[in-house]
Amino acid sequence: MTGMDDHATDEMPFDSAVDARGLNCPLPILKAKKALATIESGQVLKVLATDPGSKRDFEAFARQTGNVLVGQSEADRTWIFYLKRR
């Protein structure tokens, strides 16, 4: 699922991606958690989400799980998160 097309101008390198657009809490976090389990430690997961609460949710998720939120941005009402697996 890498190389998803989006309009972010500050694209970061990533190893896997999850498109959680249109899903509400807690589904974006659950999809991210499942995807993180499939990648290696140190790899980066990109998550696209449209739920306005996802910014707060992903910050809390990173703190609670030890995964690192290495980047986040917003473009066209889509939040883009980059999580590095611990």
Phi, psi and omega per residue, in radians:
M1 nan 0.361 -3.115
T2 -1.428 2.836 3.066
G3 1.298 0.517 3.137
M4 -1.135 2.474 -3.106
D5 -1.396 2.128 3.004
D6 -2.547 3.092 -3.023
H7 -1.793 0.269 3.139
A8 -1.181 2.320 3.139
T9 -1.561 -0.253 -3.099
D10 -1.947 0.872 -3.113
E11 -1.030 2.292 3.059
M12 -1.830 2.678 3.043
P13 -1.174 2.500 3.138
F14 -2.569 2.788 -3.069
D15 -1.787 -0.444 -3.132
S16 -2.661 2.812 -3.107
A17 -2.490 2.635 3.085
V18 -2.240 2.269 3.058
D19 -1.785 1.787 -3.132
A20 -1.889 0.375 3.119
R21 -1.125 2.402 -3.137
G22 1.532 -0.107 3.140
L23 -1.754 2.525 3.123
N24 -1.838 2.807 3.116
C25 -0.887 2.360 0.149
P26 -1.745 0.216 -3.021
L27 -1.043 -0.727 3.110
P28 -1.042 -0.701 3.118
I29 -1.164 -0.749 -3.134
L30 -1.108 -0.717 3.104
K31 -1.136 -0.697 3.118
A32 -1.139 -0.754 -3.139
K33 -1.046 -0.766 3.129
K34 -1.115 -0.746 -3.130
A35 -1.194 -0.663 3.114
L36 -1.052 -0.571 -3.141
A37 -1.186 -0.279 -3.089
T38 -1.709 -0.093 -3.122
I39 -1.954 2.869 -3.095
E40 -1.404 2.741 3.036
S41 -0.986 2.337 -3.135
G42 1.602 -0.256 3.100
Q43 -1.397 2.816 -3.049
V44 -1.977 2.331 3.077
L45 -1.866 2.274 3.061
K46 -1.751 2.301 3.135
V47 -2.181 2.263 3.032
L48 -1.825 2.267 -3.121
A49 -2.507 2.583 3.100
T50 -1.976 -0.120 3.113
D51 -1.174 2.115 -3.119
P52 -1.017 -0.457 3.125
G53 -1.415 -0.069 -3.033
S54 -1.157 -0.524 3.121
K55 -1.045 -0.889 3.110
R56 -1.100 -0.748 -3.103
D57 -1.081 -0.776 -3.102
F58 -1.258 -0.570 3.061
E59 -1.118 -0.774 3.117
A60 -1.163 -0.730 3.134
F61 -1.032 -0.777 -3.139
A62 -1.100 -0.789 3.118
R63 -1.050 -0.777 -3.047
Q64 -1.290 -0.509 -3.037
T65 -1.769 -0.255 -3.101
G66 1.489 -0.044 3.012
N67 -1.313 2.679 -3.041
V68 -1.829 2.215 3.037
L69 -1.443 1.680 -3.012
V70 -1.504 -0.210 3.104
G71 -2.976 2.654 3.038
Q72 -2.724 2.558 3.108
S73 -2.676 3.023 3.136
E74 -2.407 2.341 3.113
A75 -2.582 2.226 3.095
D76 0.913 0.810 3.126
R77 1.079 0.387 3.035
T78 -2.070 2.208 3.083
W79 -1.609 2.412 -3.117
I80 -2.086 2.142 -3.117
F81 -2.076 2.498 3.059
Y82 -2.130 1.992 -3.134
L83 -1.935 2.222 3.065
K84 -1.672 2.186 -3.123
R85 -1.198 2.377 3.133
R86 -1.250 nan nan
